[in-house]
Amino acid sequence: QVQLVESGGGLVQGGSSLRLSCVASGRIFRLDGMEWYRQAPGKQRELVASITRDGRTNYADSVKGRFAISAISRDTLKNTVYLQMNSLKPADTAVYYCRAILPGGDYWGQGTQVTVSS
């Protein structure tokens, strides 16, 4: 079994920054991709950013230009993925979820709330 625990969410003003963390633990032989999703009230869950085992990254169009190219990063030894979010907008308000992709399947965390006030 694999557990994911997200942290770093909170209530911030527009234009602020937050850094989310997600730690994976349990029976992990190899972590392939790690991803951040978000789900706003009444909307579908959407992919925000992803990073492969070899460090290739991808970002949603909605965050490109505001989040740095290195916004998503991972510490392979610690089985941890980070998301540095800059220039936050109220539209970024959502529950942010971490997803880990392993050879045997994928796992989700419980989410961390990010609320951006105008």
DSSP file with accessible surface (Angstrom, degrees, kcal/mol):
  #  RESIDUE AA STRUCTURE BP1 BP2  ACC     N-H-->O    O-->H-N    N-H-->O    O-->H-N    TCO  KAPPA ALPHA  PHI   PSI    X-CA   Y-CA   Z-CA
    1    1 A Q              0   0  142      0, 0.0    26,-2.3     0, 0.0     2,-0.4   0.000 360.0 360.0 360.0 146.0    0.0    0.0    0.0
    2    2 A V  E     -A   26   0A   9     24,-0.2     2,-0.4    25,-0.0    24,-0.2  -0.968 360.0-160.7-123.6 136.1    1.1    3.5   -0.8
    3    3 A Q  E     -A   25   0A  87     22,-2.8    22,-2.6    -2,-0.4     2,-0.4  -0.940   0.5-162.8-117.5 141.9    0.1    6.7    1.1
    4    4 A L  E     -A   24   0A  11    104,-0.4   106,-0.6    -2,-0.4     2,-0.5  -0.983   4.0-170.5-122.4 132.9    0.4   10.2   -0.2
    5    5 A V  E     -A   23   0A  92     18,-2.0    18,-2.2    -2,-0.4     2,-0.3  -0.975   6.0-161.2-127.4 118.2    0.2   13.2    2.2
    6    6 A E  E     +A   22   0A  18     -2,-0.5     2,-0.3    16,-0.2    16,-0.2  -0.653  15.7 166.4 -93.6 154.2   -0.1   16.7    0.8
    7    7 A S  E     +A   21   0A  62     14,-2.3    14,-2.7    -2,-0.3   105,-0.1  -0.962  39.4  70.7-155.2 166.6    0.7   19.9    2.7
    8    8 A G        +     0   0   35     -2,-0.3    11,-0.3     1,-0.3    14,-0.0   0.335  61.6 130.4 106.5  -6.3    1.3   23.6    2.2
    9    9 A G        +     0   0   27     12,-0.1     2,-0.3     9,-0.1    -1,-0.3  -0.163  24.0 127.7 -72.1 173.8   -2.2   24.8    1.3
   10   10 A G  E     -d  114   0B  30    103,-0.8   105,-2.8   102,-0.1     2,-0.5  -0.984  58.2 -59.5 166.3-172.4   -3.8   27.8    2.9
   11   11 A L  E     +d  115   0B 129     -2,-0.3     2,-0.3   103,-0.2   105,-0.2  -0.914  56.8 161.2-104.1 122.2   -5.6   31.1    2.5
   12   12 A V  E     -d  116   0B  26    103,-2.7   105,-2.9    -2,-0.5     2,-0.2  -0.913  37.3-105.4-135.7 164.4   -3.6   33.8    0.6
   13   13 A Q  E >   -d  117   0B 140     -2,-0.3     3,-2.0   103,-0.2    75,-0.2  -0.526  51.7 -81.7 -86.6 156.4   -4.2   37.0   -1.2
   14   14 A G  T 3  S+     0   0   38    103,-2.2    75,-0.2     1,-0.3    -1,-0.1  -0.284 118.0  30.9 -55.5 139.5   -4.1   37.3   -4.9
   15   15 A G  T 3  S+     0   0   54     73,-3.3    72,-0.6     1,-0.3    -1,-0.3   0.254  95.9 120.1  92.3 -10.5   -0.6   37.7   -6.2
   16   16 A S    <   -     0   0   43     -3,-2.0    72,-2.4    72,-0.2     2,-0.3  -0.178  56.2-126.2 -80.1 177.9    0.9   35.6   -3.4
   17   17 A S        -     0   0   62     69,-0.2     2,-0.3    70,-0.2    69,-0.2  -0.895  19.8-175.2-125.2 153.2    2.9   32.4   -3.6
   18   18 A L  E     - B   0  85A  28     67,-2.3    67,-3.6    -2,-0.3     2,-0.5  -0.987  14.7-147.4-142.6 149.9    2.5   29.0   -2.0
   19   19 A R  E     - B   0  84A 128     -2,-0.3     2,-0.3   -11,-0.3    65,-0.2  -0.974  15.5-160.4-121.2 117.6    4.6   25.9   -2.1
   20   20 A L  E     - B   0  83A   0     63,-2.8    63,-2.2    -2,-0.5     2,-0.3  -0.706   4.9-163.9 -94.2 148.3    2.8   22.6   -1.9
   21   21 A S  E     -AB   7  82A  24    -14,-2.7   -14,-2.3    -2,-0.3     2,-0.4  -0.955   7.4-169.4-129.0 151.0    4.5   19.3   -0.9
   22   22 A a  E     -AB   6  81A   0     59,-1.9    59,-2.2    -2,-0.3     2,-0.5  -0.963   5.7-164.0-142.2 121.2    3.5   15.7   -1.3
   23   23 A V  E     -AB   5  80A  66    -18,-2.2   -18,-2.0    -2,-0.4     2,-0.4  -0.919   5.6-155.6-109.5 128.8    5.3   12.9    0.4
   24   24 A A  E     +A    4   0A   4     55,-2.8     2,-0.3    -2,-0.5   -20,-0.2  -0.846  20.4 168.2-101.4 137.0    4.8    9.3   -0.7
   25   25 A S  E     +A    3   0A  56    -22,-2.6   -22,-2.8    -2,-0.4     2,-0.3  -0.932  29.7  51.9-142.3 166.1    5.4    6.4    1.7
   26   26 A G  E    S+A    2   0A  50     -2,-0.3     2,-2.0   -24,-0.2   -24,-0.2  -0.825 101.9   2.8 112.1-149.2    4.7    2.7    2.0
   27   27 A R  S    S+     0   0  168    -26,-2.3     2,-0.6    -2,-0.3    -2,-0.1  -0.519  77.1 157.2 -82.0  82.4    5.6   -0.1   -0.4
   28   28 A I        +     0   0   33     -2,-2.0     3,-0.1     1,-0.2    -2,-0.1  -0.918  16.6 160.9-113.7 111.9    7.4    1.9   -3.0
   29   29 A F  S    S-     0   0  181     -2,-0.6     2,-0.3     1,-0.4    -1,-0.2   0.765  77.9  -3.5 -93.7 -34.4    9.8    0.1   -5.3
   30   30 A R        -     0   0  113      0, 0.0     2,-0.6     0, 0.0    -1,-0.4  -0.908  59.0-148.5-160.3 132.1    9.8    2.8   -7.9
   31   31 A L        +     0   0    3     -2,-0.3    71,-0.2     1,-0.1     3,-0.1  -0.908  19.2 176.1 -99.7 123.2    8.0    6.0   -8.5
   32   32 A D        +     0   0   38     69,-2.8    -1,-0.1    -2,-0.6    70,-0.1   0.680  59.6   2.9 -89.3-103.6    7.5    6.9  -12.1
   33   33 A G        -     0   0   13     19,-0.1    68,-3.0    68,-0.1     2,-0.4  -0.475  58.8-162.9 -84.6 152.9    5.4   10.0  -12.7
   34   34 A M  E     -FE  51 100B   0     17,-2.4    17,-2.3    66,-0.2     2,-0.3  -0.997  15.7-176.7-131.7 140.5    4.1   12.4  -10.0
   35   35 A E  E     -FE  50  99B  26     64,-2.8    64,-2.6    -2,-0.4     2,-0.5  -0.933  23.2-140.5-138.8 154.8    1.4   14.9  -10.7
   36   36 A W  E     +FE  49  98B   0     13,-3.0    12,-3.2    -2,-0.3    13,-1.7  -0.979  24.3 177.0-115.8 129.9   -0.6   17.7   -9.2
   37   37 A Y  E     -FE  47  97B  42     60,-3.1    60,-2.6    -2,-0.5     2,-0.3  -0.811   9.8-157.8-119.3 166.1   -4.3   18.0   -9.9
   38   38 A R  E     -FE  46  96B  14      8,-2.3     8,-3.0    -2,-0.3     2,-0.4  -0.988   5.6-162.2-144.2 153.6   -6.8   20.5   -8.6
   39   39 A Q  E     - E   0  95B  64     56,-2.1    56,-2.3    -2,-0.3     6,-0.2  -0.948   7.1-162.2-139.4 116.4  -10.6   20.5   -8.3
   40   40 A A    >   -     0   0   21      4,-0.4     3,-2.3    -2,-0.4    54,-0.1  -0.581  45.7 -75.3 -90.0 157.7  -12.6   23.6   -7.8
   41   41 A P  T 3  S+     0   0  115      0, 0.0    -1,-0.1     0, 0.0     3,-0.1  -0.274 118.7   5.8 -55.7 128.8  -16.2   23.5   -6.5
   42   42 A G  T 3  S+     0   0   92      1,-0.2     2,-0.3    -3,-0.1    -3,-0.0   0.523 113.3 101.0  77.4   5.9  -18.6   22.3   -9.2
   43   43 A K  S <  S-     0   0  146     -3,-2.3    -1,-0.2     1,-0.0     2,-0.1  -0.809  75.5-100.9-121.4 163.1  -15.7   21.6  -11.6
   44   44 A Q        -     0   0  176     -2,-0.3    -4,-0.4     1,-0.1     2,-0.2  -0.432  46.0 -94.9 -77.3 154.7  -13.9   18.5  -12.8
   45   45 A R        -     0   0   92     -6,-0.2     2,-0.4    -2,-0.1    -6,-0.2  -0.486  48.9-165.5 -67.4 135.6  -10.5   17.6  -11.5
   46   46 A E  E     -F   38   0B  81     -8,-3.0    -8,-2.3    -2,-0.2     2,-0.3  -0.951  23.2-109.9-129.7 149.0   -7.8   18.9  -13.8
   47   47 A L  E     +F   37   0B  54     -2,-0.4   -10,-0.3   -10,-0.2     3,-0.1  -0.577  31.3 175.7 -74.6 131.0   -4.2   18.3  -14.2
   48   48 A V  E     -     0   0B   1    -12,-3.2    12,-2.5     1,-0.4     2,-0.3   0.811  62.9 -15.6-100.8 -48.1   -2.0   21.2  -13.1
   49   49 A A  E     -FG  36  59B   0    -13,-1.7   -13,-3.0    10,-0.2    -1,-0.4  -0.991  56.0-165.7-158.5 152.8    1.5   19.9  -13.5
   50   50 A S  E     -FG  35  58B  18      8,-2.3     8,-1.8    -2,-0.3     2,-0.4  -0.977   2.7-165.8-142.3 155.7    3.4   16.6  -14.0
   51   51 A I  E     -FG  34  57B  11    -17,-2.3   -17,-2.4    -2,-0.3     6,-0.2  -0.993  14.6-142.4-143.9 132.5    6.9   15.4  -13.7
   52   52 A T    >   -     0   0   36      4,-2.4     3,-1.9    -2,-0.4   -19,-0.1  -0.359  35.6 -97.4 -86.8 174.6    8.4   12.1  -15.0
   53   53 A R  T 3  S+     0   0  121      1,-0.3    -1,-0.1     2,-0.1    23,-0.1   0.852 126.0  49.4 -61.1 -33.4   11.0   10.0  -13.3
   54   54 A D  T 3  S-     0   0  111      2,-0.1    -1,-0.3     1,-0.0   -21,-0.0   0.279 125.4 -99.6 -93.4  12.4   13.7   11.5  -15.5
   55   55 A G    <   +     0   0   40     -3,-1.9     2,-0.3     1,-0.3    -2,-0.1   0.504  68.3 149.7  93.1   5.4   12.5   15.1  -14.8
   56   56 A R        -     0   0  159      1,-0.0    -4,-2.4    -5,-0.0     2,-0.3  -0.563  29.7-158.8 -74.5 136.7   10.4   16.0  -17.8
   57   57 A T  E     -G   51   0B  57     -2,-0.3     2,-0.3    -6,-0.2    -6,-0.2  -0.786  16.4-173.7-119.0 159.0    7.7   18.4  -16.8
   58   58 A N  E     -G   50   0B  85     -8,-1.8    -8,-2.3    -2,-0.3     2,-0.3  -0.988   7.3-163.1-149.8 144.7    4.4   19.5  -18.2
   59   59 A Y  E     -G   49   0B  25     -2,-0.3   -10,-0.2   -10,-0.2   -11,-0.1  -0.956  25.6-107.1-132.6 149.8    2.0   22.3  -17.2
   60   60 A A    >>  -     0   0   21    -12,-2.5     3,-1.7    -2,-0.3     4,-1.2  -0.410  33.1-119.0 -67.8 149.0   -1.6   23.2  -17.8
   61   61 A D  T 34 S+     0   0  132      1,-0.3     3,-0.2     2,-0.2    -1,-0.1   0.828 110.9  67.0 -58.2 -31.6   -2.2   26.2  -20.0
   62   62 A S  T 34 S+     0   0   54      1,-0.2    -1,-0.3     3,-0.1   -14,-0.1   0.682 110.0  33.4 -67.4 -17.2   -3.9   27.9  -17.2
   63   63 A V  T X> S+     0   0    0     -3,-1.7     4,-2.6   -15,-0.2     3,-1.7   0.533  87.4 114.5-114.9 -10.7   -0.7   28.1  -15.2
   64   64 A K  B 3< S+j   67   0C 112     -4,-1.2     4,-0.1     1,-0.3     5,-0.0  -0.369  82.6  23.5 -61.7 139.5    1.9   28.6  -17.9
   65   65 A G  T 34 S+     0   0   84      2,-0.6    -1,-0.3     1,-0.1     3,-0.1   0.059 122.8  57.4  91.1 -26.2    3.5   32.0  -17.6
   66   66 A R  T <4 S+     0   0   40     -3,-1.7     2,-0.4     1,-0.1    -2,-0.2   0.774  99.9  57.3-101.9 -38.8    2.7   32.3  -13.9
   67   67 A F  B  < S-j   64   0C  13     -4,-2.6    -2,-0.6    18,-0.1    -1,-0.1  -0.771  94.1-112.2 -92.4 138.8    4.3   29.2  -12.6
   68   68 A A    >   -     0   0   44     -2,-0.4     3,-2.1    16,-0.3     4,-0.3  -0.189  25.5-108.9 -65.7 160.6    8.1   28.9  -13.3
   69   69 A I  T 3  S+     0   0  150      1,-0.3     3,-0.3     2,-0.1    -1,-0.1   0.834 124.5  45.4 -58.5 -30.8    9.4   26.2  -15.6
   70   70 A S  T 3  S+     0   0   91      1,-0.2    -1,-0.3   -13,-0.0    14,-0.1   0.126  77.5 118.0 -98.5  21.0   10.8   24.5  -12.5
   71   71 A A  S <  S+     0   0    2     -3,-2.1    13,-2.2    12,-0.1     2,-0.5   0.893  71.7  52.8 -58.3 -42.7    7.6   25.0  -10.5
   72   72 A I  E    S+C   83   0A   3     -3,-0.3     2,-0.3    -4,-0.3    11,-0.2  -0.835  74.1 157.6 -95.1 130.7    7.1   21.2  -10.2
   73   73 A S  E     -C   82   0A  44      9,-1.6     9,-3.1    -2,-0.5     2,-0.3  -0.947  22.8-149.5-144.8 164.3   10.1   19.4   -8.8
   74   74 A R  E     -C   81   0A  37     -2,-0.3     2,-0.7     7,-0.2     7,-0.2  -0.988  14.5-146.8-141.6 149.5   10.8   16.1   -7.0
   75   75 A D  E  >> -C   80   0A  50      5,-3.0     5,-2.0    -2,-0.3     4,-0.7  -0.939  17.1-168.2-111.4 101.7   13.2   14.7   -4.5
   76   76 A T  T >45S+     0   0   62     -2,-0.7     3,-0.8     1,-0.2    -1,-0.2   0.874  84.2  53.7 -62.7 -37.9   13.5   11.1   -5.6
   77   77 A L  T 345S+     0   0  166      1,-0.2    -1,-0.2    -3,-0.1    -2,-0.0   0.841 116.4  38.9 -66.8 -31.8   15.3   10.0   -2.5
   78   78 A K  T 345S-     0   0  134     -3,-0.4   -54,-0.3     2,-0.2    -1,-0.2   0.393 104.0-127.9 -97.2   1.3   12.6   11.4   -0.3
   79   79 A N  T <<5 +     0   0   44     -3,-0.8   -55,-2.8    -4,-0.7     2,-0.4   0.916  63.9 139.2  51.1  45.9    9.7   10.3   -2.6
   80   80 A T  E   < -BC  23  75A   7     -5,-2.0    -5,-3.0   -57,-0.2     2,-0.4  -0.953  39.1-165.1-125.8 141.5    8.5   13.9   -2.5
   81   81 A V  E     -BC  22  74A   0    -59,-2.2   -59,-1.9    -2,-0.4     2,-0.3  -0.953   9.8-161.3-124.0 144.7    7.1   16.2   -5.1
   82   82 A Y  E     -BC  21  73A  38     -9,-3.1    -9,-1.6    -2,-0.4     2,-0.4  -0.875   9.9-160.2-122.8 155.6    6.7   20.0   -4.8
   83   83 A L  E     -BC  20  72A   0    -63,-2.2   -63,-2.8    -2,-0.3     2,-0.7  -0.921   6.6-160.8-137.9 111.2    4.7   22.6   -6.6
   84   84 A Q  E     -B   19   0A  64    -13,-2.2     2,-0.6    -2,-0.4   -16,-0.3  -0.830  13.2-166.0 -91.9 115.0    5.8   26.2   -6.3
   85   85 A M  E     -B   18   0A   0    -67,-3.6   -67,-2.3    -2,-0.7     2,-0.3  -0.900   8.5-179.3-110.7 121.7    2.8   28.4   -7.2
   86   86 A N        +     0   0   44     -2,-0.6   -69,-0.2   -69,-0.2   -70,-0.2  -0.756  58.7  20.1-115.0 162.9    3.4   32.1   -7.9
   87   87 A S  S    S-     0   0   62    -72,-0.6    -1,-0.2    -2,-0.3   -70,-0.2   0.898  83.2-160.1  49.2  48.5    1.1   35.0   -8.9
   88   88 A L        -     0   0    3    -72,-2.4   -73,-3.3    -3,-0.2   -72,-0.2  -0.274   8.4-161.4 -65.3 145.5   -1.9   33.2   -7.5
   89   89 A K    >   -     0   0  107    -75,-0.2     3,-2.4   -74,-0.1     4,-0.2  -0.853  34.9-108.2-119.8 160.3   -5.3   34.2   -8.6
   90   90 A P  G >  S+     0   0   65      0, 0.0     3,-2.0     0, 0.0    26,-0.3   0.842 118.5  66.6 -55.9 -30.0   -8.8   33.6   -7.1
   91   91 A A  G 3  S+     0   0   81      1,-0.3   -51,-0.0   -51,-0.0    -3,-0.0   0.648  89.6  65.6 -66.5 -13.4   -9.3   31.2  -10.1
   92   92 A D  G <  S+     0   0    1     -3,-2.4    -1,-0.3     2,-0.0     2,-0.2   0.507  72.2 121.7 -84.0  -4.2   -6.6   29.0   -8.6
   93   93 A T    <   +     0   0   36     -3,-2.0     2,-0.3    -4,-0.2    22,-0.2  -0.425  40.7 105.7 -62.9 124.3   -8.8   28.3   -5.6
   94   94 A A  E    S- H   0 114B   1     20,-2.1    20,-2.8    -2,-0.2     2,-0.5  -0.963  76.1 -79.7-178.0 171.4   -9.3   24.6   -5.4
   95   95 A V  E     -EH  39 113B  32    -56,-2.3   -56,-2.1    -2,-0.3     2,-0.5  -0.866  47.2-145.1 -89.9 128.1   -8.4   21.4   -3.5
   96   96 A Y  E     -EH  38 112B   0     16,-3.1    16,-2.1    -2,-0.5     2,-0.4  -0.859  15.7-165.9-101.6 128.5   -5.0   20.3   -4.8
   97   97 A Y  E     -E   37   0B  38    -60,-2.6   -60,-3.1    -2,-0.5     2,-0.4  -0.887  11.9-142.6-116.7 144.5   -4.3   16.6   -5.1
   98   98 A a  E     -E   36   0B   0     -2,-0.4    11,-2.1   -62,-0.2     2,-0.4  -0.824  15.1-166.4-101.9 141.0   -1.1   14.7   -5.5
   99   99 A R  E     -EI  35 108B  49    -64,-2.6   -64,-2.8    -2,-0.4     2,-0.4  -0.998   2.8-161.6-129.1 132.9   -1.0   11.6   -7.7
  100  100 A A  E     -EI  34 107B   0      7,-2.5     7,-2.3    -2,-0.4     2,-0.6  -0.948   6.9-151.5-115.2 135.2    1.8    9.1   -7.8
  101  101 A I  E     + I   0 106B  45    -68,-3.0   -69,-2.8    -2,-0.4     5,-0.2  -0.926  20.3 173.9-110.2 118.2    2.2    6.7  -10.7
  102  102 A L  E >   - I   0 105B  16      3,-3.4     3,-1.5    -2,-0.6   -71,-0.1  -0.767  48.0-101.0-115.6 165.7    3.9    3.4   -9.9
  103  103 A P  T 3  S+     0   0   86      0, 0.0     3,-0.1     0, 0.0   -72,-0.1   0.840 123.1  46.2 -55.8 -31.4    4.5    0.3  -12.0
  104  104 A G  T 3  S-     0   0   79      1,-0.2     2,-0.3     0, 0.0    -3,-0.0   0.499 127.8 -63.0 -92.7  -2.8    1.5   -1.4  -10.3
  105  105 A G  E <   -I  102   0B  30     -3,-1.5    -3,-3.4     2,-0.0     2,-0.3  -0.964  58.3 -70.4 152.3-169.0   -0.9    1.5  -10.4
  106  106 A D  E     -I  101   0B  65     -2,-0.3     2,-0.3    -5,-0.2    -5,-0.2  -0.891  32.0-158.5-126.1 156.5   -1.5    5.0   -9.3
  107  107 A Y  E     -I  100   0B  69     -7,-2.3    -7,-2.5    -2,-0.3     2,-0.3  -0.958   4.2-150.2-134.1 151.9   -2.4    6.5   -5.9
  108  108 A W  E     -I   99   0B  92     -2,-0.3  -104,-0.4    -9,-0.2    -9,-0.2  -0.898   9.8-135.2-123.4 149.3   -4.0    9.7   -4.7
  109  109 A G        -     0   0    6    -11,-2.1  -104,-0.2    -2,-0.3     3,-0.1  -0.341  31.8-106.4 -88.6 179.6   -3.6   11.9   -1.7
  110  110 A Q        -     0   0  172   -106,-0.6  -105,-0.1     1,-0.2   -13,-0.1   0.629  62.2-119.2 -84.2 -15.0   -6.4   13.4    0.3
  111  111 A G        -     0   0   22    -13,-0.1     2,-0.4   -16,-0.1   -14,-0.2   0.027  12.7-118.2  97.4 155.7   -5.8   16.9   -1.0
  112  112 A T  E     - H   0  96B  21    -16,-2.1   -16,-3.1  -105,-0.1     2,-0.4  -0.999  27.8-120.7-134.7 134.2   -4.9   20.3    0.4
  113  113 A Q  E     - H   0  95B  89     -2,-0.4  -103,-0.8   -18,-0.2     2,-0.5  -0.600  23.6-171.6 -80.9 131.3   -7.1   23.3    0.2
  114  114 A V  E     -dH  10  94B   0    -20,-2.8   -20,-2.1    -2,-0.4     2,-0.5  -0.992   5.2-178.0-119.4 123.5   -5.8   26.4   -1.5
  115  115 A T  E     -d   11   0B  49   -105,-2.8  -103,-2.7    -2,-0.5     2,-0.5  -0.990   6.4-167.5-125.6 124.4   -7.9   29.6   -1.3
  116  116 A V  E     -d   12   0B   6     -2,-0.5  -103,-0.2   -26,-0.3     2,-0.2  -0.956   9.6-153.8-114.7 119.8   -6.9   32.8   -3.0
  117  117 A S  E      d   13   0B  45   -105,-2.9  -103,-2.2    -2,-0.5    -2,-0.0  -0.602 360.0 360.0 -91.8 154.0   -8.8   35.9   -2.0
  118  118 A S              0   0  143     -2,-0.2    -1,-0.1  -105,-0.2   -29,-0.0  -0.367 360.0 360.0 -90.2 360.0   -9.1   38.9   -4.3
